[in-house]
């Protein structure tokens, strides 16, 4: 039997910074649990990742901003999206009153 766990276990009540936990990794795939509680990307910082990313919000809510078209996407429980490699994006907002739990799948 492989690794097992619960995505909602051990969520800290306070976070100084976003918490990222790798759940599964191979050369072509990385699955992460991300927990945010009011954290955002630093001013002027944009993620520019070499792999595609599929992300879903499991609980809480957040907003992602995209540099190429200036849009912001609000996400709540169950909302997911695919971010192509090198599409520059940032976390513009996460709910400070509750934990936002994300599942991110980096692939390609």
VENJOTA-V548398 format. One record per backbone hydrogen bond with DSSP energy under -1.0 kcal/mol. NH is the residue of the N-H (numbers start at 0). CO is the residue of the C=O. Records with the same first field share a line. If there is no record, write none. Layout:
NH: CO  CO
This chain:
8: 5
18: 34
20: 32
22: 30
23: 30
25: 28
29: 105
30: 23
31: 103
32: 20
33: 101
34: 18
35: 99
40: 90
44: 41
46: 88
51: 106
52: 82
53: 104
54: 80
55: 102
56: 78
57: 100
58: 100
61: 74
62: 92
63: 72
64: 89
65: 70
66: 87
69: 65
72: 63
74: 61
77: 56
78: 75
80: 54
82: 52
85: 48
86: 83
88: 46
89: 64
91: 62
92: 62
94: 60
99: 35
100: 58
101: 33
102: 55
103: 31
104: 53
105: 29
106: 51
107: 27
